[in-house]
Amino acid sequence: MSRQVDSSISKLLQGAGLEGNENDFCDFTIADQNSVAESQGITPTTPSNFKPVLGGNVTYVVACVIINERDELLLMQEAKESCAGKWYLPAGRMEKGETIVQAAAREVLEETGLHFKAETLLVVETAGGTWFRFVLTGKIIGGELKTPAKADKESLQAKWIFNLQEISLRANDILHLIDKAKLYKQSNPGVTWHKHILPAPIPHLKDLMRLIVLIKKRSTNRLHVLLSEKTTLHFPTCEINPAKSMHSTLRRFMVEMFGADVAQHRPLGLLNVEADPSADGCCLTLLVVFRPPLEEVPLIGKCAWHELSEDVHKDLLPVVLSKNSTIELHVVR
């Protein structure tokens, strides 16, 4: 079991997904969350059998931040009546049957005329548990930049822009994403930042949050990871509640495992994203680190701490200590 846990952590550190039995378990379902709410006198608003349906009750959006060798940013000019003439990143909703990477390439081609090769996820943004924006960066590998003569319902034109002051943006919510991409481009991926990580093609029927919860044991100074002991040992996993923010869902899940006085901890970011168009769900693997030592953190759920091998401990330590070593999870609301 020890070898299997270490192997799974190593896979996640490479951005790869966990297939097979790892996907069969959910420790804190919507039904469980509703039961907890009802016991507190709160009437749940989400049906216990909630299942994500792309284009129905969940929205997945892609956005692409592409910077060329002259530090110019690829932007498109909006054609939509509500924001016509304003500028924005190539972005749009995913369609049925598309992977995140395919949707990104399609949106860039439709809105700019250029062929895009995604290299990595930069940020995953969430609003409630029903809206997800997957932000990618990469490079242009061909195509012809759209001019006003080729304007259509997708966009009026596209341009490489160096100075954002020269244009009027549709919204300022992309400024943070642009700054992130610039820093990533200037960095040394895999050393000062996370490696190139693209979504792993693994299907999920539900929207899930898998937790890699780390803590250090004071007596040995070694990292331990939390495992759920429900049915068979696995990383704790819960359904993302569509009526709650990701922070709220995380808080409720941590209370379920550690009690209402759960010790100080913080989410660092995502190790990977799993999604496949054969199902409408996704799984976000979130790295969470406790500040106090293991000896001071009691468990109340069906969980146990597992000591990691020396090799995995060494691999994880820089990820825990470096600011940009995971994909940013940005909770909008």
ChimeraX attribute file (.defattr): number of C-alpha atoms within 10 A of each C-alpha:
attribute: neighborCount
match mode: 1-to-1
recipient: residues
	/A:1	8
	/A:2	10
	/A:3	10
	/A:4	10
	/A:5	20
	/A:6	20
	/A:7	14
	/A:8	17
	/A:9	22
	/A:10	16
	/A:11	15
	/A:12	19
	/A:13	22
	/A:14	16
	/A:15	26
	/A:16	21
	/A:17	23
	/A:18	17
	/A:19	14
	/A:20	7
	/A:21	9
	/A:22	16
	/A:23	19
	/A:24	10
	/A:25	18
	/A:26	20
	/A:27	22
	/A:28	21
	/A:29	21
	/A:30	22
	/A:31	16
	/A:32	14
	/A:33	22
	/A:34	20
	/A:35	16
	/A:36	15
	/A:37	14
	/A:38	12
	/A:39	10
	/A:40	9
	/A:41	9
	/A:42	11
	/A:43	11
	/A:44	16
	/A:45	9
	/A:46	15
	/A:47	11
	/A:48	14
	/A:49	9
	/A:50	16
	/A:51	16
	/A:52	21
	/A:53	16
	/A:54	19
	/A:55	13
	/A:56	8
	/A:57	13
	/A:58	18
	/A:59	18
	/A:60	22
	/A:61	20
	/A:62	24
	/A:63	27
	/A:64	28
	/A:65	25
	/A:66	26
	/A:67	22
	/A:68	15
	/A:69	8
	/A:70	9
	/A:71	14
	/A:72	16
	/A:73	21
	/A:74	23
	/A:75	26
	/A:76	28
	/A:77	27
	/A:78	26
	/A:79	19
	/A:80	14
	/A:81	8
	/A:82	9
	/A:83	14
	/A:84	13
	/A:85	19
	/A:86	18
	/A:87	23
	/A:88	23
	/A:89	28
	/A:90	27
	/A:91	24
	/A:92	19
	/A:93	18
	/A:94	24
	/A:95	16
	/A:96	14
	/A:97	14
	/A:98	15
	/A:99	18
	/A:100	30
	/A:101	20
	/A:102	16
	/A:103	22
	/A:104	27
	/A:105	22
	/A:106	21
	/A:107	24
	/A:108	27
	/A:109	20
	/A:110	17
	/A:111	27
	/A:112	30
	/A:113	21
	/A:114	22
	/A:115	19
	/A:116	24
	/A:117	19
	/A:118	22
	/A:119	15
	/A:120	19
	/A:121	27
	/A:122	25
	/A:123	23
	/A:124	22
	/A:125	19
	/A:126	20
	/A:127	17
	/A:128	20
	/A:129	24
	/A:130	21
	/A:131	15
	/A:132	20
	/A:133	21
	/A:134	23
	/A:135	24
	/A:136	25
	/A:137	26
	/A:138	19
	/A:139	17
	/A:140	16
	/A:141	9
	/A:142	12
	/A:143	12
	/A:144	11
	/A:145	18
	/A:146	21
	/A:147	14
	/A:148	11
	/A:149	8
	/A:150	13
	/A:151	17
	/A:152	15
	/A:153	11
	/A:154	18
	/A:155	24
	/A:156	23
	/A:157	23
	/A:158	27
	/A:159	16
	/A:160	17
	/A:161	18
	/A:162	14
	/A:163	10
	/A:164	13
	/A:165	8
	/A:166	8
	/A:167	13
	/A:168	13
	/A:169	21
	/A:170	17
	/A:171	12
	/A:172	10
	/A:173	11
	/A:174	16
	/A:175	13
	/A:176	10
	/A:177	20
	/A:178	18
	/A:179	12
	/A:180	17
	/A:181	23
	/A:182	17
	/A:183	13
	/A:184	17
	/A:185	17
	/A:186	8
	/A:187	13
	/A:188	12
	/A:189	14
	/A:190	11
	/A:191	13
	/A:192	15
	/A:193	18
	/A:194	25
	/A:195	19
	/A:196	17
	/A:197	21
	/A:198	20
	/A:199	22
	/A:200	21
	/A:201	18
	/A:202	21
	/A:203	18
	/A:204	20
	/A:205	17
	/A:206	20
	/A:207	23
	/A:208	23
	/A:209	25
	/A:210	26
	/A:211	24
	/A:212	22
	/A:213	21
	/A:214	24
	/A:215	24
	/A:216	19
	/A:217	17
	/A:218	13
	/A:219	9
	/A:220	8
	/A:221	11
	/A:222	17
	/A:223	23
	/A:224	20
	/A:225	21
	/A:226	21
	/A:227	21
	/A:228	20
	/A:229	15
	/A:230	14
	/A:231	9
	/A:232	11
	/A:233	16
	/A:234	23
	/A:235	25
	/A:236	24
	/A:237	26
	/A:238	25
	/A:239	24
	/A:240	27
	/A:241	23
	/A:242	23
	/A:243	15
	/A:244	16
	/A:245	19
	/A:246	23
	/A:247	14
	/A:248	16
	/A:249	22
	/A:250	22
	/A:251	13
	/A:252	19
	/A:253	22
	/A:254	21
	/A:255	17
	/A:256	19
	/A:257	21
	/A:258	18
	/A:259	15
	/A:260	11
	/A:261	10
	/A:262	16
	/A:263	17
	/A:264	10
	/A:265	15
	/A:266	12
	/A:267	17
	/A:268	21
	/A:269	23
	/A:270	26
	/A:271	27
	/A:272	26
	/A:273	26
	/A:274	24
	/A:275	23
	/A:276	19
	/A:277	19
	/A:278	15
	/A:279	17
	/A:280	22
	/A:281	22
	/A:282	25
	/A:283	26
	/A:284	23
	/A:285	23
	/A:286	24
	/A:287	21
	/A:288	20
	/A:289	18
	/A:290	17
	/A:291	14
	/A:292	15
	/A:293	16
	/A:294	20
	/A:295	11
	/A:296	10
	/A:297	16
	/A:298	13
	/A:299	18
	/A:300	12
	/A:301	16
	/A:302	15
	/A:303	18
	/A:304	16
	/A:305	17
	/A:306	17
	/A:307	21
	/A:308	20
	/A:309	16
	/A:310	12
	/A:311	10
	/A:312	17
	/A:313	15
	/A:314	13
	/A:315	14
	/A:316	18
	/A:317	12
	/A:318	13
	/A:319	21
	/A:320	17
	/A:321	10
	/A:322	14
	/A:323	14
	/A:324	20
	/A:325	23
	/A:326	25
	/A:327	27
	/A:328	21
	/A:329	19
	/A:330	15
	/A:331	15
	/A:332	13
	/A:333	13
